[in-house]
Amino acid sequence: MTQVRGIANLEPLARRKEQRAWYWYDWANSAYFTTIGTVLFAPYMISVAKEAAPDCSTEDCVEKVQVLGVGIAAGSLPGYLVGFATLFGALLLPIVGAIVDRSPRKKLHMAVYAWIGSAFASLLFFMDGGNWQLGAVAIVVSNIMVGCSLVSYSAILVDISTENERDRVSSRGWAWGYLGGGLLLAVNLAMVLLHDTLGLSESFAVRLSMLSAAVWWAAFTIIPFVRLHNRPPQHLVAVDDGSLLQRSFGQLFTTFREMRNYPMTMTFLLAYLFYNDGIQTVITSASTYGSEQLGLDQTVLIATILLVQFVAFGGALLFGRLAERHGAYRLILSGTALWMVIVVLAVFLPAGRAVPFLVLAVGIGIVMGGTQALSRSFFSLLIPRGREGEYFSLYQACERGTSWFGSVLFALMYQLTGSYRPSIIALIIFFVLGGLFLLRLDPQRGIREAGNTPPVVV
């Protein structure tokens, strides 16, 4: 009697191959966020703007440049530019998301936005000698484009992973991002710090570093663009005929009307808005707190930035592994509580001592990597199929368009008290509000309302 052998299911292997390709875009775009966005752009832009500003004749004079006829302090210019880019991007992203959902070429959208963004980012190399206007255009457009590319990138996550794989895949993507961004940042910081030894001016070393981040972003985007597969859109909203843009607007309006049918999804977005704002403010204000309040020197602060990057690599992988056993929802809730502990401990850090600051940075890296990675994967379970682009555009808008709340509170508390310690402790309110919204969330209900299958452990 002839024995019939079953055919092996090769679909998981095919998904793994695409997942490995997908990780590379986290690796690619993280160079922009670390080298340009976090470390080098703002101080260099300020120096270039000051060079272009009229000379100050008095000691208390503030160097200003003219923007549309309004005098802007050179020291405030980077903040205003990034703020404008994030707010404009928050308005644009839902339109981008609707177009992505109706397109069978998500990877093309991701790559085109990335390459446009990297092309503008490369223009920062030419920002020199008071030419701050070129840098202003470059940072605004590149900042908007990276947000647009991430909408497509996040939407692809749903296509290449099952509900039970989502936490692992998202965590590994974040981990690759931290590793790639950290490696290039380490090289660039070494080049800037050792510019005399290398025979470079400091200005040229900074500009070359920013150019390297743009090239890195563009070059590594080629890998997911080549290796990911296109898929036809699913569960499209029926709208009147017209161009892709017209049909996308029609779907977007329908999605906004139907959001009340997904209360758990909206609850998570509110939670994410608050706790992510707290995370972003802690990250951006850590160097100010370390230098101004604790009196730590630049070497310690640079070491801290690199330490957080590489620890976050491990943190993302650790939280991804723990999520397989305990579920993403519980890990995000626990991570929010740990952020509260970190904020309280930061208030009591002793001045002039680097070791406690570095130890706390390790804690920040672990929790930061985990909460950000699992937030993306958990939210993907709360999205109706076929609406990934639109909902991830709202996710990005919550991350980018409201990320200034914490910075404003941080600055306001310092202005009122003259100390950065009350500014730090005030940030706990964002984690408390985020935690309260998370506690109101029923993950099983939210996943089923979105029409998805809950993973084995939520």
Secondary structure by P-SEA (a helix, b strand, c coil): cbbbbbbccaaaaaaaaaaaaaaccccccccccccccccccaaaaaaaaaaaccccccccbbbbbbcccccccccaaaaaaaaaaaaaaaaaaaaaaaaaaacccaaaaaaaaaaaaaaaaacccccccccaaaaaaaaaaaaaaaaaaaaaaaaaccccccccaaaaaaaaaaaaaaaaaaaaaaaaaaaaaacccccccaaaaaaaaaaaaaaaaaaaaaaaaacbbbbccccccccccccaaaaaaaaaaaaaaaccccaaaaaaaaaaaaaaaaaaaaaaaaaaaacccccccaaaaaaaaaaaaaaaaaaaaaaaaaaacccaaaaaaaaaaaaaaaaaaaaacccccaaaaaaaaaaaaaaaaaaaaaaaaaaaaaccccaaaaaaaaaaaaaccccaaaaaaaaaaaaacccaaaaaaaaaaaaaaaaaaaaaccaaaaaaaacccccccc
